Amino acid sequence: MKRNIFAVCDLEVEYAVNFMEYLNRRKNLPFEIQAFTSVESLGNFAAAQHIELLLISARAMCREVREMDIGKVIILSEGTLPQEMDPYPSVYKYQPSSQILREVMSCYGKGEESRPLLFPVMKRNTQILGVYSPLKRCLKTSFALTLGQILAREKAVLYLNLEEYSGFEELTGTSPQNGMSDLLYYVRQREKNLVLRVNSLVCSVNNLDYIPPVHTPWDIREAPWEDWEWLLSELERNSGYEVLILDIGTEMDEIFRLLDRCSRIYMPVLSDKVSLAKLSQYENLVRVWDFPQILEKTVRITPPFHLENGGSGGYDYISRLPWTELGDYVRKLLHNHNR
C-alpha cells in the first residue's frame, strides 16, 4: 500500500530541495514527499500518479496546474496574491519550515474534502513511556524533556505534557496559539484525521516533537479517561511515532489507568523523610486500587540537580538539557536498560 503524495513545486531549486529535506526528516508525516522545480516535471508525475496535496509557489501556479487532478492545492506565497489565486488557501513562504508545515497541515485538515488517509505505518509497536511522581520539585519535566531529545536522535518521538501548570510559555519565551487544548477538542470530536491535526500543532526542539501544553488547568481536569485512551490508541495505530513520552501531572482523571498504559514508568524520587512517606502512601494506594502491575513497571530514578544559568532565553534551557549532567544520567540509564 502506498502513501498519499505530498508534492512541493517551487522554481527556486535550492528552496524546493531544502524544504523537501526538512519534510523527509519529519518521520511522522502521513505522506510520501516529492519535490519538483518545474511545472513540466510536476505534470508528468501527476499524469502517472495521483497527488493528494500540492504546495506550489505563486510563480509556478498556472492554468496547467489548475487542470491537474490534485486533491488539494495550497499556494506558497511571497506576499499579495493575484485575484485568480483567491480560491486557493496560502501560506507565507519566507518563514520557518516548521511553521509552514503546521499551516499546511491545518489547511489540509479543514473542509469536507478532507478524507481519511491511507497511512501504512512502517514502524514497530509504539512504546509509551510515562514520567510521573507523586512528589513535587523532583526534576520530572526536565528529565522527560532530556529523555525525549536523546531518544529523538534515532527514533520518531512525541512528548506530551499532561500537567495543569507546565510553565512552558515562560520557559520557552513563546506563546503558541494552538496546542494540547486544541488537540483535546479534536479528540472529543473523534476527529477522523487526527494525525493531520497533530502535525498542525507539533513544534520541535532537537528533533523531539512536542505539542504545546494546555492553556488552562481545566482542560486537563475535565478530560475523561475515554478521551486519553482514544488519543493514545489513535497515535499508536495511525501515527509514525515510535515513542510517546507522557509527562503526567497529578490531577488527571483515572491516573492509574493512564499509568497502566505505559510500558515503563520513570519516577523521580527524593530521599528525605517526608518524600519517602508520600511515596509509601502512593504505593499503598496503587495496591488498594488493584494496579500492582504499575509498580512492576516503575523505575525509581534520582536525577541530578543541575545549574542552568545564562543563555539567551527561549528554548535554550530545553535544548541544552542533553549536554548537562542530567543528559549524562539519562544516557547511562538508557544504556543500562538496553543491555
N, C-alpha and C positions, 0 to 999 in steps of 0.2 A: 504494500500500500504506500502510495506517495503522499508527501506533504503537499499542502497548498503552496502556490508560488507567491512570494513577495518580491516584486521586481522594483528596482531602483534605476531610473533613467535620468542621467544628467550629462550635458555636453562637456562639462568640465571633468576630464578623465580622472584627475587626482582626487577630486571631491567624491566622485562615484565609487572609486576603488576604496578610499579611506572609510567611507560610510558603510560599504559592504563588509569590510574587515571588522568594523565595530559590531555590526549585526551578527556576523558569524561567531564572534566571541560570546555573544549572549546565548547561553545554552538552553534557555527556556522558551525561545520563540517557536510558536507552532507553525512555522513556515520554512520552506526551502528558499534561500536567498539567491537572487540572480541580479547582476548589475549590467547595465547597458550604457554605452556612450554615444549612441546614435539611434534615431527613430527607425532606421532601416533594420538594424540588428534586432531591435525590440519587436518590430513587425514580423520578422522571420521566425522568431521564437514563439510569438503569440499565435502564429498560424499553425504551429505544430503542437502547442501545449497551452492549456488554459491558465491565465494569470488571474489569481484571485484578488490581489492587492497590488496597485501600481502607485509608487511615489515618483513623480516626474517633475522636473524643473519647468518653470513657466516658459523658459526659452525653447524647450523641447516640445512643449504641448502644441499640437496642430490637428488639422482635420483627420489625418490618417490615424492618429491615436484615438480620437473620439469614435472612429468607426470600428475599432478593435473590440472583440468580445472580452471585456475585462470586468471582473466582479466589482471592484471599487477603485476609483481614481482619486488621488489626493495630490494637490499641486504643491511643489516645493517653491515657495515664493521668496522673491528678493525685495518685496515691498508691495506697492499697489498693483493689483492685477487688472488686466483688460476686462471689459464687460463680458466678453464671450466665455470667460472662465468662471463667472459668478456661480453657475450651478455646482461647481466642484468645491469641496472643503479644501482648505490650505493650511500649511504650517510654514513658519518663517525659517528660511534656510540657514542663516548665519547665527546659530545658537548651538549649545552643546548637543552632541549626538543623542545623549540620554534623554534630553528634553524633547527633541524631535520625535524619538521613538515613542515616548509617553503620549504625545499629542496624536501621533499617527494611530496608535492602538486605541486611543479614546475615540477618534473619528471613525475608525473601522467598526468599533463595537456599537455605535449608535445606529438607530433606524431599523426598520423592519427587514431591510435587505440583508442584515447580518444573520447568518445561519450557522448552525453548529459546524465546527471544523473537524475534519478527519485528522487526528494528530497521533500518528503512530509513535508512541514514546519509546525511544531507544535508550532504555536505562534498566538498571536492576530495581528491585523494590526500594521505594523511598524510605530512608531512615529518618525517624523522628527523634530528635534529641531534646530533652527538656532540661531547663536550668531553673531550679526552684529552691527556695529556702524559706522556712518559717521565720528566719531571723532577718533583721534589717542591717544595712551598712556592712555587708559582708562581701562586696565586690561581685555580686551576682551578674549585673548587667555588663560590667567591664569584662568579666570572664566570658560571658556569652558572645560579646562582640569580638573578642580576641579569638575565641574558638571558631567563630564563623569565618573570619578573614583568613585564618590559617587553613581551614578546610577548603575554602573557595579557591585556593591556588590550583587544586586538582579536580574539584567537583563543582557541580552547579548547586549553590547553597542559597536558601532563602531564610532570612532572620525575621521573626515576627515578635514584636514587643507586645506583651499582653498585660501590661501594668496600667493601673489607673493614672499614675503620675510618672511618666517616663523621663521628663526633663529634656527631651530631645531638641526642642526648639532652642532652649538656652545652650545646650551642649554643642549643637552644630551651628548656631547663629543663623538658622534659616526658619522660615515659617511656611512650610508646604501647605498648599490649599487642599490637597487631597491625600488620603491615607487610609488607615485602618477603619476609621469611621465610615468612609465610603465603601470599603470592602465589605464590612458587616451589613451595610444596606443591601448590596448586591447579593450577599448570602441569604438575607431574609427573603429576597425576591426569587431565590433559587435561579439565579442568572444562568442561562444555558451555555454561555461562552465565558465562564468565569476566568479562564486562563487569559483571555484578552483583557479583561478588567484588571487582572493582576499586573499584566505588562504595562497597562496605562498608569499604574500607581507606583511602580517599582523605582527606587533610587538605588545607587550603588556606591560602595566605597571599597577599594582594593579587591574588586571582583565579587564582593559579597553583596547580594541583592537584599534589600530590606524595604518594607512598606512603612512610611512614617506613622508613628503611633497615633492613638485616638486623641481627639482634642479635649474631650471631657470624660471624666471617670464613669459617667452613667452608661456610655456606650459599651464599656466592659462589663459593668454590673448587670445590665439588662439583657445581655446576650445569653440565651438559654443554651444548655448543653447540645441540643439538637443542631443548633447553628454551627457550633465548633466542630461537631462530628461531621457535618456535611462539608464544611470547608476543608478539613483535613482529608476527607475521602476524595474530594474533587482534585486537590493538589496531588494526591498520590496517584490517581488514575490518569489525569489529563495534563499535568504539567511535566516539564522536563527536569524538575529539581530532583537531585539525588539525596539531598539532605535538607530537612526542615529543622530550624533551631527555634524552639519556643522559649522565650524569656517570660516566665509565668509569674504574675503577681499573686496576691493573697485574696483578692476579692472576687474571683471568678466563680461562676455557678458550676457546681459539680466538679470541683477541682481534682478530686481523687480519680474521677473517670478520665479527665484530661491527662493526668499523670500516667494513668494506666495505658494510654495510647502511645506513650513514648517507649522506645526500645531501650533507652538508657536515660537516667536522670542524674545530672550533676548537681550536687547540693553543697554550696559553700557553707562552712560551719565556723564557729568561733569556739574557743576553749574556756571562756570564763564560766563561772558557776551558773549565772542566770541563763546564758545561752544554752548550756547543757540541759538545764531544767526545761527550757522551751522545746528543745529537740526531743527530749524524753516524752513530753506531753503529746507532741505531734505524732511520734511513732506509736504511742498507745492508741491515739485516735484512729490512725490508719488500720490498726488491728481490730478495733471495735467495729469499724465500718466494713470489715471483711475485705480489705485490699492488701493482704500481706505481700502479694507479688510486687507491689510498688517498692517495698523495702529491699527486695531482692535485686531490683533493677537500679537501685540508687547507689551512686558513688559519692561518698563524702569527700570533699576537697577543701583545702585550706590555701586559697590563692594568696600570693604575697602582695602586701600593700606596696604600692609603688608611687613615687613622687613624679607628677607630670606638671612641671611649671613651664611658663614661657609659651612660645608658639604664637601664631598669628590668629588664633581662634578658628571658628568654623569647624571643619572636620578634622583639624589637626589632632585633637586628643584621640579620636576614634582611630584614625589612620596610623597613628604611631604605636598603638597598643601592641601589635605583633612584635615590635622591636624592643619592648620593655622586658623587665624581669618576669612580668606576668606572661608575656609571649613565650619566653623560655620554659616557664612552668607548664603551659598548655602543650607545647611541642613534646615535652618529656612525658606528659600524661597520655597523649595520643600514641606515642611510641610504645609505651608500656601496654596499652590496651590492644595494640595491633600485633603484639608479639605472639 
